């Protein structure tokens, strides 16, 4: 990706992320605040509804207490009810009590429209009731076994609210649901049960909640807290298909009752969605305007860098390093400094490359020629002396062998027009050298070549890289030929490379000597210019590094009295003899 596009992309990403973060924070802040405000409003109205419900039930509670403690100068309800704890009463008593209770109840129900009837049930099942509507208990009904009656006794004087579904004991209310408010009445002195007072209302008693309902409320339920029985409900049939309808429940702290309201949040979600779309639209507009600004900014900022990049690419492709005059180099900023310093670098680089190429060509040619023509003078002298001595003594086969081997060696080494050879020719050169050394030292050097595949005999290697290693093994490992020894050459493949290992079982080196030699091999290209003699490991390492690269060359391994192993790693190149014709 070009730097202009990358700069513009990075700037847009940073700006976009910043805008998204700002938009997300703003929207989240608005969402949380509006949600808190809506919840606060909902809770406020819910508390108002529950307070209104408490007040309505308080009126029923007060009504039952007034009826319970109602008295006048000639009559007291509590005293009158004591006689019905036993069966010792007459019909006249029943008539008298019934008339008195009707008078009390009619007074209490004056101007009351939400109560059907009031009743007192004595412990023996007798009912005294009064109705200002057309509903009342049916004749002969015995409520003592009814759950609502037992629940009132269990409450010990507290007001109990219950719903009766599909009852068959209320006149003109058969199979209709109705609400009972019941309370057990006890003797003030003996604390014994005198009866149960009942207030009967229609379920619409709770309809007042609709008048003070929540905004967007689509339904509500009045539920008993202890049994979760629904006393009254007003629900919308569309609630099941609206996913934005949520319910909220609030319980009364005075009575075992709670209100569950179903609220439609559709308008709230529509407002949130409109706000979200507005935020996204604003962010999109800001980002679009920013893109235009960033484009012209990035173009102006990256133009000098793009121009310099084109010049550098052109120089690299043509291998001609130059920088034409540019107005950017005259700028007094970082861009101008970059252009001027690049011009200086190109001038220095051109000069360095010219000198380096000339130097390396001269060095490589000189070192190869010197190595090919410089044979150890002591080796030649001793060899010729050996031939002379043998010739004077007697005519023996060794003279012929040593002469032929020496002739082959000179032929192989003195061909200055060819700097590499097949591995088989290099191994033949080693064998010729060993023949001469065996005759010279009158020693039998155990020599063995192990090769992974015969195909590797056709590998191309630099000339004269094995014979110096064999010479080192005889001179240093076998104490200049005074010791018997074994030399082994192992040739194998290592990936796409050729691996040649030259091993001897001679004296070897200690760790300090090995580290010193490894350091010299690492710096061979540098230190070879300061050495008078280049025949040996340093020369071989320098040739291999200059020819193939720093990842190739010699690897030394040695241990005192355990021998030495020299590994040559070079690229694998196969060339058969017939290919050379």
C-alpha positions as CSV (number, residue, x, y, z in Angstrom):
1,X,0.0,0.0,0.0
2,X,1.3,3.4,-1.0
3,X,2.3,5.8,1.8
4,X,-0.3,8.4,0.8
5,X,-3.1,5.8,1.1
6,X,-1.6,4.3,4.3
7,X,-1.3,7.8,5.9
8,X,-4.9,8.6,4.9
9,X,-6.1,5.3,6.1
10,X,-4.4,5.5,9.4
11,X,-5.7,9.1,9.9
12,X,-9.2,8.1,9.0
13,X,-9.1,5.1,11.3
14,X,-7.9,7.2,14.2
15,X,-10.4,9.9,13.5
16,X,-13.2,7.3,12.9
17,X,-12.4,5.5,16.2
18,X,-12.3,8.8,18.0
19,X,-15.7,9.8,16.5
20,X,-17.2,6.4,17.2
21,X,-15.9,6.6,20.8
22,X,-17.3,10.1,21.2
23,X,-20.6,9.1,19.6
24,X,-20.8,5.9,21.7
25,X,-20.1,7.8,24.9
26,X,-22.7,10.5,24.0
27,X,-25.4,8.0,23.0
28,X,-24.7,5.9,26.1
29,X,-24.8,8.9,28.3
30,X,-28.1,10.0,26.8
31,X,-29.5,6.4,27.0
32,X,-28.5,5.9,30.6
33,X,-29.9,9.3,31.7
34,X,-33.2,8.9,29.8
35,X,-33.5,5.3,31.1
36,X,-32.9,6.5,34.7
37,X,-35.4,9.4,34.2
38,X,-38.0,7.0,32.8
39,X,-37.5,4.5,35.6
40,X,-37.7,7.3,38.1
41,X,-41.0,8.5,36.6
42,X,-42.3,4.9,36.4
43,X,-41.4,4.3,40.1
44,X,-43.0,7.6,41.1
45,X,-46.3,6.8,39.4
46,X,-46.2,3.2,40.6
47,X,-45.8,4.4,44.2
48,X,-48.7,6.8,43.6
49,X,-50.8,3.9,42.4
50,X,-49.8,1.7,45.4
51,X,-50.5,4.6,47.8
52,X,-54.0,5.0,46.2
53,X,-54.5,1.3,46.5
54,X,-53.6,1.4,50.2
55,X,-55.9,4.3,50.7
56,X,-58.8,2.4,49.1
57,X,-58.1,-0.7,51.2
58,X,-57.7,1.6,54.3
59,X,-61.3,2.8,53.7
60,X,-62.5,-0.9,53.8
61,X,-60.3,-1.5,56.9
62,X,-61.8,1.5,58.6
63,X,-65.3,0.5,57.6
64,X,-64.9,-2.9,59.3
65,X,-63.5,-1.3,62.4
66,X,-66.4,1.1,62.6
67,X,-68.9,-1.7,62.2
68,X,-67.1,-3.8,64.8
69,X,-67.0,-1.1,67.5
70,X,-70.3,0.5,66.6
71,X,-72.5,1.3,69.6
72,X,-75.3,3.6,70.7
73,X,-77.0,4.3,74.0
74,X,-79.4,1.3,73.6
75,X,-77.2,-1.1,71.7
76,X,-73.6,-2.4,71.5
77,X,-72.7,-4.8,68.7
78,X,-69.8,-6.6,70.5
79,X,-72.1,-7.3,73.6
80,X,-74.9,-8.5,71.3
81,X,-72.6,-11.0,69.5
82,X,-71.5,-12.7,72.7
83,X,-74.8,-14.6,73.0
84,X,-74.1,-16.4,69.7
85,X,-71.1,-18.2,71.0
86,X,-73.5,-20.8,72.2
87,X,-76.9,-22.1,71.1
88,X,-78.7,-20.3,73.9
89,X,-80.6,-17.7,72.0
90,X,-84.1,-17.3,70.6
91,X,-85.6,-16.3,67.3
92,X,-86.5,-13.0,68.8
93,X,-82.8,-12.5,69.5
94,X,-82.0,-13.2,65.9
95,X,-84.6,-10.8,64.7
96,X,-83.5,-8.1,67.1
97,X,-79.8,-8.5,66.2
98,X,-80.5,-8.7,62.5
99,X,-82.5,-5.4,62.6
100,X,-79.8,-3.7,64.6
101,X,-77.0,-4.8,62.3
102,X,-78.9,-3.7,59.2
103,X,-79.3,-0.3,60.8
104,X,-75.5,-0.1,61.4
105,X,-74.6,-1.4,58.0
106,X,-77.1,0.9,56.2
107,X,-75.5,3.8,58.0
108,X,-72.0,2.8,57.0
109,X,-72.9,2.1,53.4
110,X,-74.6,5.4,52.9
111,X,-73.3,7.0,49.7
112,X,-71.0,4.0,49.0
113,X,-71.2,2.7,45.5
114,X,-68.3,0.1,45.3
115,X,-69.6,-2.3,48.0
116,X,-72.2,-5.0,47.3
117,X,-73.1,-6.0,50.9
118,X,-71.7,-6.4,54.4
119,X,-72.1,-9.5,56.5
120,X,-71.1,-10.9,59.9
121,X,-70.8,-14.7,60.2
122,X,-71.1,-16.1,63.8
123,X,-69.0,-19.1,64.9
124,X,-72.1,-21.3,64.6
125,X,-72.5,-20.3,60.9
126,X,-75.4,-17.8,61.2
127,X,-75.2,-14.9,58.8
128,X,-76.3,-11.3,59.5
129,X,-76.0,-9.3,56.3
130,X,-77.1,-6.1,54.6
131,X,-77.0,-5.3,50.9
132,X,-77.5,-2.0,49.1
133,X,-77.4,-3.8,45.8
134,X,-79.2,-6.8,44.4
135,X,-76.4,-9.2,45.6
136,X,-76.2,-11.1,48.9
137,X,-75.5,-14.5,50.3
138,X,-78.0,-17.2,49.2
139,X,-80.4,-18.6,51.9
140,X,-79.1,-21.5,53.8
141,X,-75.5,-21.0,52.8
142,X,-73.0,-22.2,55.5
143,X,-69.6,-20.5,55.1
144,X,-67.7,-22.3,57.9
145,X,-65.9,-24.7,55.6
146,X,-65.0,-22.1,53.0
147,X,-61.3,-21.3,52.5
148,X,-61.8,-17.5,52.8
149,X,-63.5,-18.0,56.2
150,X,-60.7,-20.2,57.5
151,X,-58.1,-17.7,56.1
152,X,-59.8,-14.9,58.1
153,X,-59.6,-17.0,61.3
154,X,-56.0,-17.7,60.6
155,X,-55.2,-14.0,60.2
156,X,-56.2,-13.3,63.9
157,X,-58.0,-10.0,63.3
158,X,-56.0,-8.7,60.3
159,X,-57.8,-7.7,57.1
160,X,-57.7,-10.5,54.5
161,X,-58.3,-10.0,50.8
162,X,-59.4,-12.8,48.5
163,X,-61.0,-13.4,45.1
164,X,-63.8,-15.9,44.7
165,X,-64.1,-17.4,41.2
166,X,-67.4,-18.8,39.8
167,X,-69.1,-19.0,43.2
168,X,-72.6,-20.5,43.7
169,X,-73.5,-19.0,47.0
170,X,-74.1,-15.3,46.1
171,X,-77.6,-14.3,44.9
172,X,-77.4,-12.7,41.4
173,X,-73.7,-13.4,41.3
174,X,-73.6,-17.0,40.2
175,X,-70.5,-18.0,38.2
176,X,-69.1,-14.4,38.6
177,X,-65.9,-13.5,40.4
178,X,-66.1,-11.3,43.4
179,X,-63.8,-9.8,46.0
180,X,-64.0,-10.6,49.8
181,X,-62.5,-8.4,52.5
182,X,-62.7,-10.4,55.7
183,X,-61.7,-9.9,59.3
184,X,-62.2,-12.0,62.4
185,X,-64.0,-10.3,65.4
186,X,-62.8,-11.1,68.9
187,X,-64.2,-10.3,72.3
188,X,-62.4,-7.3,73.7
189,X,-62.1,-8.8,77.1
190,X,-62.1,-12.6,76.7
191,X,-60.3,-12.6,73.3
192,X,-62.7,-15.2,72.1
193,X,-64.1,-15.3,68.5
194,X,-67.3,-13.5,68.1
195,X,-67.6,-13.9,64.3
196,X,-66.1,-12.9,60.9
197,X,-67.0,-9.6,59.2
198,X,-67.1,-9.7,55.4
199,X,-67.2,-6.8,52.9
200,X,-68.1,-7.9,49.4
201,X,-67.0,-5.9,46.3
202,X,-66.9,-6.4,42.6
203,X,-63.4,-6.9,41.0
204,X,-63.9,-3.4,39.5
205,X,-63.2,-2.1,42.9
206,X,-59.6,-1.9,41.7
207,X,-60.4,-0.1,38.4
208,X,-59.4,3.2,40.0
209,X,-55.8,2.3,39.1
210,X,-56.6,2.9,35.4
211,X,-57.6,6.5,36.3
212,X,-54.1,7.1,37.8
213,X,-52.3,4.8,35.4
214,X,-48.8,5.1,34.1
215,X,-48.2,6.8,30.8
216,X,-48.1,4.2,28.0
217,X,-49.4,1.5,30.4
218,X,-51.3,-1.2,28.5
219,X,-52.4,-3.4,31.3
220,X,-52.0,-4.1,35.0
221,X,-52.7,-6.8,37.6
222,X,-53.5,-6.7,41.3
223,X,-51.9,-9.8,43.0
224,X,-51.9,-11.2,46.5
225,X,-48.3,-11.3,47.7
226,X,-48.5,-14.5,49.7
227,X,-50.3,-16.8,47.2
228,X,-49.7,-14.8,44.0
229,X,-53.4,-15.1,43.3
230,X,-54.6,-12.5,40.8
231,X,-57.4,-10.4,42.3
232,X,-58.0,-8.2,39.3
233,X,-56.4,-7.7,35.9
234,X,-56.9,-5.4,32.9
235,X,-54.7,-6.6,30.0
236,X,-54.5,-5.7,26.4
237,X,-54.6,-8.6,23.9
238,X,-51.8,-7.0,21.8
239,X,-49.3,-7.4,24.6
240,X,-48.1,-10.8,23.4
241,X,-47.1,-9.4,20.0
242,X,-45.3,-6.3,21.2
243,X,-41.7,-7.0,22.2
244,X,-41.2,-3.6,23.8
245,X,-43.8,-4.2,26.6
246,X,-42.1,-4.8,29.9
247,X,-43.6,-5.4,33.3
248,X,-42.8,-3.8,36.7
249,X,-44.0,-4.9,40.1
250,X,-44.4,-3.0,43.3
251,X,-45.6,-4.4,46.6
252,X,-47.6,-2.7,49.3
253,X,-45.9,-2.3,52.7
254,X,-49.2,-2.2,54.5
255,X,-51.1,-5.1,53.0
256,X,-50.1,-8.4,51.4
257,X,-50.9,-7.1,47.9
258,X,-48.9,-5.9,44.9
259,X,-49.4,-4.2,41.6
260,X,-47.9,-5.5,38.3
261,X,-48.0,-2.9,35.5
262,X,-47.3,-3.7,31.9
263,X,-45.7,-0.7,30.2
264,X,-45.3,-0.1,26.4
265,X,-41.8,1.3,25.7
266,X,-42.3,1.5,22.0
267,X,-42.2,5.3,21.9
268,X,-39.1,5.3,24.1
269,X,-37.3,2.8,21.7
270,X,-38.4,4.8,18.7
271,X,-36.9,7.9,20.3
272,X,-33.7,6.0,21.0
273,X,-33.5,4.7,17.5
274,X,-34.0,8.2,16.0
275,X,-31.3,9.5,18.3
276,X,-29.0,6.7,17.2
277,X,-29.6,7.4,13.5
278,X,-29.0,11.1,14.1
279,X,-25.7,10.3,15.9
280,X,-24.6,8.0,13.1
281,X,-25.6,10.5,10.4
282,X,-23.6,13.3,12.1
283,X,-20.6,11.0,12.5
284,X,-20.8,10.0,8.8
285,X,-20.9,13.6,7.7
286,X,-18.0,14.6,9.9
287,X,-16.0,11.6,8.6
288,X,-16.8,12.4,5.0
289,X,-15.7,16.0,5.4
290,X,-12.6,14.7,7.2
291,X,-11.8,12.3,4.4
292,X,-11.6,15.2,1.9
293,X,-9.4,17.3,4.1
294,X,-7.2,14.3,4.9
295,X,-6.8,13.5,1.2
296,X,-5.4,16.9,0.3
297,X,-3.3,16.9,3.5
298,X,-1.8,13.5,2.9
299,X,-1.1,14.2,-0.8
300,X,0.8,17.4,0.1
301,X,2.7,15.7,2.9
302,X,3.7,12.6,1.1
303,X,4.5,14.0,-2.3
304,X,8.2,14.6,-1.5
305,X,8.5,11.1,0.0
306,X,6.8,9.4,-3.0
307,X,9.1,11.3,-5.4
308,X,12.2,10.2,-3.5
309,X,10.9,6.6,-3.5
310,X,10.5,6.7,-7.3
311,X,14.0,7.9,-7.7
312,X,15.4,5.2,-5.4
313,X,13.4,2.5,-7.2
314,X,14.7,3.7,-10.6
315,X,18.3,3.7,-9.3
316,X,17.9,0.2,-7.9
317,X,16.5,-1.2,-11.2
318,X,19.1,0.4,-13.4
319,X,22.0,0.1,-10.9
320,X,22.8,3.7,-11.5
321,X,22.7,5.8,-8.4
322,X,22.0,9.4,-9.0
323,X,19.6,12.1,-7.8
324,X,18.4,14.8,-10.2
325,X,18.1,18.3,-8.9
326,X,14.8,18.8,-7.1
327,X,13.1,21.7,-5.4
328,X,12.5,19.5,-2.4
329,X,16.2,19.4,-1.6
330,X,16.1,23.2,-1.1
331,X,13.5,23.1,1.6
332,X,14.7,24.0,5.1
333,X,12.9,21.1,6.9
334,X,13.2,17.4,7.4
335,X,12.3,16.7,3.8
336,X,15.1,18.9,2.5
337,X,17.6,17.3,4.9
338,X,16.5,13.8,3.7
339,X,17.1,14.7,0.0
340,X,20.5,16.3,0.7
341,X,21.7,13.4,2.8
342,X,20.5,10.9,0.2
343,X,22.5,12.8,-2.4
344,X,25.6,12.6,-0.2
345,X,25.0,8.9,0.4
346,X,24.8,8.2,-3.4
347,X,28.0,10.1,-4.0
348,X,29.8,8.1,-1.3
349,X,28.2,4.8,-2.4
350,X,29.3,5.3,-6.1
351,X,32.8,5.9,-5.0
352,X,32.8,3.0,-2.6
353,X,31.4,0.5,-5.2
354,X,33.9,1.6,-7.8
355,X,36.8,1.0,-5.4
356,X,35.4,-2.2,-3.9
357,X,34.7,-3.9,-7.3
358,X,38.2,-3.1,-8.5
359,X,39.8,-4.2,-5.3
360,X,37.8,-7.5,-5.0
361,X,38.6,-8.4,-8.6
362,X,42.3,-7.8,-8.1
363,X,42.3,-9.6,-4.8
364,X,40.5,-12.7,-6.0
365,X,42.6,-13.0,-9.2
366,X,45.8,-12.5,-7.3
367,X,45.0,-15.0,-4.5
368,X,43.9,-17.7,-7.0
369,X,47.0,-17.3,-9.1
370,X,49.3,-17.2,-6.1
371,X,47.6,-20.3,-4.6
372,X,47.8,-22.3,-7.8
373,X,51.5,-21.6,-8.4
374,X,52.8,-21.5,-4.9
375,X,53.5,-25.0,-3.7
376,X,55.2,-25.6,-0.4
377,X,58.9,-25.3,-1.3
378,X,59.9,-27.7,1.5
379,X,57.4,-30.2,0.2
380,X,58.9,-30.0,-3.4
381,X,62.5,-30.1,-2.0
382,X,61.9,-33.1,0.2
383,X,60.0,-34.8,-2.6
384,X,62.8,-34.3,-5.1
385,X,65.4,-35.3,-2.5
386,X,63.5,-38.5,-1.9
387,X,63.4,-39.3,-5.7
388,X,67.1,-38.6,-5.9
389,X,67.9,-40.8,-3.0
390,X,65.8,-43.7,-4.3
391,X,67.4,-43.3,-7.8
392,X,70.9,-43.6,-6.4
393,X,70.2,-46.6,-4.3
394,X,68.2,-48.8,-6.7
395,X,65.7,-48.9,-9.3
396,X,62.4,-49.5,-7.5
397,X,58.7,-49.0,-8.2
398,X,58.3,-46.1,-5.7
399,X,60.2,-43.8,-8.1
400,X,57.7,-44.4,-10.8
401,X,54.7,-43.9,-8.5
402,X,56.0,-40.7,-6.9
403,X,57.0,-39.2,-10.3
404,X,53.6,-39.9,-11.9
405,X,51.7,-38.6,-8.8
406,X,53.8,-35.4,-8.7
407,X,53.2,-34.8,-12.4
408,X,49.4,-35.2,-12.1
409,X,49.4,-32.8,-9.2
410,X,51.3,-30.1,-11.1
411,X,48.9,-30.6,-14.1
412,X,45.8,-30.2,-11.9
413,X,47.1,-27.2,-9.9
414,X,48.7,-25.3,-12.7
415,X,45.6,-25.0,-15.0
416,X,45.0,-21.3,-14.4
417,X,42.0,-20.9,-16.7
418,X,39.7,-23.1,-14.7
419,X,39.0,-22.3,-11.0
420,X,36.7,-25.3,-10.2
421,X,36.6,-29.0,-10.9
422,X,34.5,-32.1,-10.4
423,X,34.6,-33.6,-7.0
424,X,36.1,-36.8,-8.4
425,X,39.1,-34.9,-9.8
426,X,39.6,-33.2,-6.4
427,X,39.6,-36.6,-4.7
428,X,42.1,-37.9,-7.3
429,X,44.4,-35.0,-6.5
430,X,44.2,-36.0,-2.8
431,X,45.1,-39.6,-3.6
432,X,48.1,-38.4,-5.6
433,X,49.2,-36.3,-2.6
434,X,48.8,-39.2,-0.2
435,X,50.8,-41.6,-2.5
436,X,53.8,-39.2,-2.3
437,X,53.5,-38.7,1.5
438,X,53.3,-42.5,2.1
439,X,56.5,-43.0,0.2
440,X,58.1,-40.0,1.8
441,X,57.4,-40.9,5.4
442,X,57.4,-44.7,4.9
443,X,54.0,-44.7,6.6
444,X,50.7,-46.2,5.6
445,X,47.9,-43.6,6.1
446,X,44.5,-45.3,6.3
447,X,42.5,-43.3,3.8
448,X,38.7,-43.9,3.2
449,X,36.1,-42.0,1.1
450,X,32.4,-42.5,2.0
451,X,29.9,-41.0,-0.4
452,X,26.1,-40.9,-0.1
453,X,25.5,-41.3,-3.8
454,X,27.8,-41.8,-6.8
455,X,26.0,-38.9,-8.4
456,X,27.8,-36.6,-6.0
457,X,31.2,-37.5,-7.8
458,X,30.0,-35.1,-10.5
459,X,29.5,-32.2,-8.0
460,X,31.4,-29.0,-8.9
461,X,33.7,-27.7,-6.2
462,X,36.5,-25.0,-6.0
463,X,39.9,-26.5,-6.9
464,X,42.4,-27.3,-4.2
465,X,40.1,-27.2,-1.1
466,X,40.7,-30.8,0.1
467,X,44.5,-31.3,-0.3
468,X,45.4,-28.5,2.2
469,X,43.1,-30.2,4.8
470,X,44.8,-33.6,4.2
471,X,48.2,-31.8,4.5
472,X,47.1,-30.3,7.9
473,X,46.0,-33.7,9.1
474,X,49.5,-35.2,8.4
475,X,51.5,-32.3,9.6
476,X,49.5,-31.3,12.7
477,X,47.4,-34.4,13.5
478,X,50.1,-37.1,12.7
479,X,53.1,-35.0,13.8
480,X,54.4,-34.4,10.3
481,X,54.0,-37.9,9.3
482,X,55.8,-39.6,12.2
483,X,52.5,-41.2,13.4
484,X,50.2,-43.6,11.8
485,X,46.7,-42.4,11.3
486,X,43.4,-42.7,9.6
487,X,41.9,-40.1,7.3
488,X,38.2,-40.3,6.3
489,X,36.2,-38.1,3.9
490,X,32.5,-38.3,4.1
491,X,30.4,-36.7,1.3
492,X,26.6,-36.2,1.7
493,X,23.7,-33.9,0.9
494,X,22.4,-31.4,3.3
495,X,19.2,-29.9,1.8
496,X,20.3,-28.2,-1.4
497,X,23.9,-28.1,-0.2
498,X,26.9,-30.3,-0.5
499,X,28.5,-31.4,2.8
500,X,32.1,-32.7,2.8
501,X,33.6,-33.8,6.1
502,X,37.4,-34.5,6.5
503,X,38.2,-36.3,9.7
504,X,41.4,-37.6,11.2
505,X,42.2,-39.4,14.5
506,X,45.3,-37.5,15.2
507,X,46.4,-35.3,18.2
508,X,43.5,-32.8,17.8
509,X,43.4,-29.4,19.6
510,X,42.5,-28.1,23.0
511,X,39.6,-25.8,23.5
512,X,41.6,-22.6,23.5
513,X,43.3,-23.5,20.2
514,X,40.0,-24.4,18.6
515,X,38.4,-21.1,19.6
516,X,41.3,-19.1,18.3
517,X,41.2,-20.9,14.9
518,X,37.4,-20.4,14.7
519,X,37.8,-16.7,15.3
520,X,40.4,-16.5,12.5
521,X,38.0,-18.4,10.1
522,X,35.2,-15.9,11.0
523,X,37.4,-12.9,10.1
524,X,39.2,-14.7,7.2
525,X,38.2,-12.2,4.5
526,X,39.7,-9.4,6.6
527,X,42.9,-10.9,7.9
528,X,43.9,-12.6,4.7
529,X,45.1,-9.3,3.3
530,X,47.7,-9.1,6.1
531,X,49.1,-12.7,5.7
532,X,52.1,-13.5,3.7
533,X,51.1,-17.1,3.0
534,X,47.6,-17.8,1.9
535,X,47.8,-21.6,1.6
536,X,45.6,-23.3,4.2
537,X,42.4,-22.9,6.1
538,X,42.3,-19.1,5.9
539,X,42.6,-19.1,2.2
540,X,40.0,-21.8,1.7
541,X,37.5,-20.0,4.0
542,X,38.1,-16.7,2.1
543,X,37.5,-18.3,-1.3
544,X,34.3,-20.0,-0.2
545,X,32.9,-16.9,1.4
546,X,33.7,-14.6,-1.5
547,X,32.4,-17.2,-4.0
548,X,29.2,-18.4,-2.3
549,X,28.4,-16.0,0.6
550,X,28.8,-15.8,4.4
551,X,26.5,-18.7,5.1
552,X,29.0,-21.1,3.5
553,X,32.6,-22.1,4.4
554,X,34.4,-24.2,6.9
555,X,33.2,-25.6,10.3
556,X,35.9,-26.8,12.7
557,X,35.5,-29.4,15.4
558,X,38.3,-30.9,17.4
559,X,39.2,-32.4,20.8
560,X,42.6,-33.1,22.3
561,X,43.9,-36.6,21.6
562,X,40.6,-37.4,19.7
563,X,41.2,-36.0,16.3
564,X,39.9,-33.2,14.2
565,X,36.9,-32.8,11.9
566,X,36.7,-30.1,9.2
567,X,33.3,-29.6,7.4
568,X,33.0,-27.9,4.1
569,X,29.5,-26.5,3.2
570,X,28.9,-25.3,-0.4
571,X,25.9,-25.1,-2.7
572,X,25.3,-28.3,-4.7
573,X,26.1,-28.1,-8.4
574,X,26.1,-31.2,-10.6
575,X,28.0,-31.2,-13.9
576,X,29.0,-34.4,-15.7
577,X,32.2,-34.8,-17.7
578,X,30.3,-35.0,-21.0
579,X,28.7,-31.7,-20.3
580,X,32.1,-30.0,-20.4
581,X,32.7,-31.2,-24.0
